[in-house]
Amino acid sequence: MAWDLIFWVLCFFINIALLASSFYQLLSLSDLEADHLNPFEATTRINSIVLPDFLLQAFLCLSFLLTWHWFMFLFTLPITAYHLMLYLNRKHLLDVTEIFRDLNTEKKYRFVKLAVYLLLFTVVLFRLLSASIFFFFAWKFEELDIRTSLFY
């Protein structure tokens, strides 16, 4: 039971990192649109965290698959597949010369990613709370467990 709690704590912190990364990218694009950043600074900031963002998302999706959390795996699979498609087509990095042409598309993509990560955050937080309640208060309900009463 402790492994389940450790797993959900790890997923919680990975999800916080993914939320922060998406928010940072969206903030950089908004600053570029408002002309607070020049295109080189904005693309450098975003491109420096794109690959770790993709790797964290792939690790999260793979960990859901390996721990047999099918709903969570299927929930994170489309964005992981989209990241893989972007990486294989070499379109995962932003270009300095074309950033203003793709600005609205990139902002919409980051908004959708942020919404998915927020929804994932609520599910992970619920699972973390239920795992911690079960872990810390399971001794009170041990006499109600049918598996323990069969072997005594």
WOPEFEN-V9270 format. One record per residue. N is the residue number from 1. RES is the residue in one small letter. SS is DSSP state (h for helix, s for strand, l for the rest). PHI is phi in radians with two decimals (* if undefined). BURIAL is + if it has 9 or more other ideal C-beta (glycine too) atoms within 8 Angstrom, else -. Layout:
BEGIN
N/RES/SS/PHI/BURIAL
N/RES/SS/PHI/BURIAL
END
This chain:
BEGIN
1/m/l/*/-
2/a/h/-1.21/-
3/w/h/-1.17/-
4/d/h/-1.12/+
5/l/h/-1.14/+
6/i/h/-1.09/-
7/f/h/-1.08/+
8/w/h/-1.27/+
9/v/h/-1.16/+
10/l/h/-1.10/+
11/c/h/-1.11/+
12/f/h/-1.09/+
13/f/h/-1.24/-
14/i/h/-1.15/+
15/n/h/-1.16/+
16/i/h/-1.08/+
17/a/h/-1.13/+
18/l/h/-1.18/+
19/l/h/-1.11/+
20/a/h/-1.13/-
21/s/h/-1.12/+
22/s/h/-1.15/+
23/f/h/-1.15/+
24/y/h/-1.14/+
25/q/h/-1.14/+
26/l/h/-1.15/+
27/l/h/-1.16/-
28/s/h/-1.13/+
29/l/h/-1.18/+
30/s/h/-1.19/+
31/d/h/-1.15/+
32/l/h/-1.15/+
33/e/h/-1.15/-
34/a/l/-1.48/-
35/d/l/1.16/-
36/h/l/-1.57/-
37/l/l/-2.17/+
38/n/l/-1.50/-
39/p/h/-1.05/+
40/f/h/-1.15/-
41/e/h/-1.13/-
42/a/h/-1.14/+
43/t/h/-1.20/+
44/t/h/-1.15/-
45/r/h/-1.11/+
46/i/h/-1.24/+
47/n/h/-1.16/+
48/s/h/-1.27/-
49/i/h/-1.98/+
50/v/h/-1.19/+
51/l/h/-1.15/-
52/p/h/-1.08/-
53/d/h/-1.11/+
54/f/h/-1.11/+
55/l/h/-1.18/-
56/l/h/-1.12/+
57/q/h/-1.14/+
58/a/h/-1.15/+
59/f/h/-1.13/+
60/l/h/-1.13/+
61/c/h/-1.14/+
62/l/h/-1.17/-
63/s/h/-1.19/+
64/f/h/-1.16/+
65/l/h/-1.19/+
66/l/h/-1.26/-
67/t/l/-1.72/-
68/w/l/1.12/-
69/h/l/-1.64/-
70/w/h/-1.18/-
71/f/h/-1.09/-
72/m/h/-1.18/+
73/f/h/-1.10/+
74/l/h/-1.20/-
75/f/h/-1.26/-
76/t/h/-1.62/+
77/l/h/-1.13/+
78/p/h/-1.08/-
79/i/h/-1.25/+
80/t/h/-1.20/+
81/a/h/-1.15/-
82/y/h/-1.14/-
83/h/h/-1.10/+
84/l/h/-1.11/+
85/m/h/-1.11/-
86/l/h/-1.08/+
87/y/h/-1.20/+
88/l/h/-1.22/-
89/n/l/-1.51/-
90/r/l/0.99/-
91/k/l/-2.02/-
92/h/l/-1.44/+
93/l/l/-1.74/-
94/l/l/-1.47/+
95/d/l/-1.72/-
96/v/l/-1.13/-
97/t/l/-1.36/-
98/e/l/-2.01/-
99/i/l/-1.20/+
100/f/l/-1.28/-
101/r/l/-1.25/-
102/d/l/-1.72/+
103/l/h/-1.11/+
104/n/h/-1.17/-
105/t/h/-1.12/-
106/e/h/-1.16/+
107/k/h/-1.16/+
108/k/h/-1.12/-
109/y/h/-1.07/-
110/r/h/-1.21/+
111/f/h/-1.14/+
112/v/h/-1.12/-
113/k/h/-1.07/+
114/l/h/-1.12/+
115/a/h/-1.15/-
116/v/h/-1.12/+
117/y/h/-1.19/+
118/l/h/-1.19/+
119/l/h/-1.16/-
120/l/h/-1.11/+
121/f/h/-1.08/+
122/t/h/-1.15/-
123/v/h/-1.18/+
124/v/h/-1.15/+
125/l/h/-1.12/+
126/f/h/-1.09/-
127/r/h/-1.18/+
128/l/h/-1.15/+
129/l/h/-1.14/-
130/s/h/-1.20/-
131/a/h/-1.19/+
132/s/h/-1.24/+
133/i/h/-1.13/-
134/f/h/-1.14/+
135/f/h/-1.22/+
136/f/h/-1.47/-
137/f/h/-2.05/-
138/a/h/-1.22/+
139/w/h/-1.17/-
140/k/h/-1.28/-
141/f/h/-1.82/-
142/e/h/-1.14/-
143/e/h/-1.27/-
144/l/h/-1.57/-
145/d/l/-1.34/-
146/i/h/-1.25/-
147/r/h/-1.19/-
148/t/h/-1.33/+
149/s/h/-1.35/-
150/l/h/-1.31/-
151/f/l/-1.72/-
152/y/l/-1.95/-
END
